[in-house]
Amino acid sequence: MKPGPLNAITDVPGIQVGHFTDLDNLTGVTVIFPQNGAVAGVDVRGSAPGTRETDLLNPVNLVEQVQAVVLSGGSAYGLEAAAGVMRWLEEQGKGYPVGNAVVPIVPAAVIFDLLVGSPTVRPSALYGYQAAQNLKGGPVEQGVV
């Protein structure tokens, strides 16, 4: 894929994006990483949404910032990719402080792509970790990556 156009999300200072694409099985993970955390909101729609930690984004809740957002293939199985991003963020010391530890806040959403590539190979925590390792500023690939 070629780099995306102007007005991409990485045009915002401090925003990085990382992808991990499994071309053999036609699935993958994208991580959006605000380097200093960010306030986030969500509007979940559809008849079978696949999400993780979106309830934390309600403004009445304790958590005020997210450390990353994960978008993944694999239907509900792909939610596992967020665990790999959490591990990478913890290694960087990024997350909600809890005593001597941090808990990275990583909301995630998935798409149903099981009928496109392999229905048995889905984004895993390893895919999420690799996507986080691939973080960069713009321009980043857009489209089927």
SVG drawing of the C-alpha trace seen along z (x, -y; Angstrom):
<svg xmlns="http://www.w3.org/2000/svg" viewBox="-29 -18 39 41">
<polyline fill="none" stroke="black" stroke-width="0.4" points="0.0,0.0 1.1,-3.5 1.1,-6.2 -2.2,-7.8 -3.3,-11.3 -2.9,-14.6 -5.4,-15.0 -4.5,-11.6 -4.8,-10.9 -1.0,-11.1 -1.1,-14.7 -2.2,-15.4 1.0,-16.0 1.8,-13.1 -0.3,-10.5 1.4,-7.3 -0.1,-4.4 1.2,-0.8 0.0,2.1 0.6,5.8 -0.8,7.4 -1.0,11.2 -1.2,11.4 -1.3,15.2 -4.5,15.2 -5.9,11.8 -6.3,10.3 -4.5,7.9 -4.3,5.3 -4.0,1.5 -2.9,-0.4 -3.5,-4.1 -1.1,-5.5 -1.4,-9.0 2.1,-9.4 0.8,-11.3 -2.5,-9.5 -5.8,-11.0 -9.4,-11.5 -11.5,-9.2 -15.2,-8.5 -17.1,-5.9 -20.5,-5.2 -21.0,-1.5 -23.5,-0.5 -24.5,2.5 -26.3,5.8 -23.2,7.7 -20.5,5.3 -17.2,6.7 -15.6,4.3 -13.4,4.3 -13.1,1.7 -15.5,-0.8 -17.5,-1.1 -14.5,-2.8 -15.0,-5.7 -18.2,-6.9 -17.3,-10.2 -18.7,-9.3 -16.1,-6.6 -12.7,-6.9 -10.4,-6.5 -9.7,-9.8 -7.3,-8.7 -6.6,-5.9 -3.0,-4.8 -4.0,-3.2 -6.9,-2.1 -6.9,1.2 -8.7,2.0 -8.6,5.7 -9.9,8.3 -10.9,11.7 -14.3,11.0 -14.6,11.5 -11.4,13.6 -9.4,10.5 -10.1,8.8 -7.1,10.8 -4.8,8.4 -5.4,5.7 -3.5,7.9 -0.4,7.7 -0.7,3.9 -1.2,3.8 2.0,5.8 4.0,3.5 2.6,0.4 3.4,1.8 7.0,2.4 7.1,-1.3 5.7,-2.3 2.5,-3.7 -0.8,-3.2 -3.1,-4.0 -0.9,-4.1 -1.8,-1.5 0.8,-1.5 4.1,-0.4 2.5,0.8 0.6,-0.6 -2.5,0.8 -2.6,-0.3 -6.1,-1.4 -6.7,0.0 -10.2,0.0 -10.6,2.2 -13.0,3.0 -13.1,5.7 -14.5,6.4 -15.9,9.7 -13.4,10.9 -13.6,14.6 -15.1,15.2 -12.3,13.2 -9.1,15.1 -8.6,18.0 -11.4,18.5 -9.1,20.2 -6.2,17.7 -7.1,14.6 -5.2,11.6 -3.6,12.7 -1.8,10.9 1.4,11.5 -0.1,9.6 -1.1,6.7 2.4,6.6 4.0,6.5 1.6,3.8 2.7,1.7 6.4,2.3 5.6,0.9 4.3,-2.4 5.3,-5.5 4.3,-9.0 2.9,-9.7 2.5,-9.0 1.1,-5.5 -0.5,-3.0 -4.2,-3.1 -6.7,-0.7 -6.3,3.1 -3.3,3.3"/>
</svg>
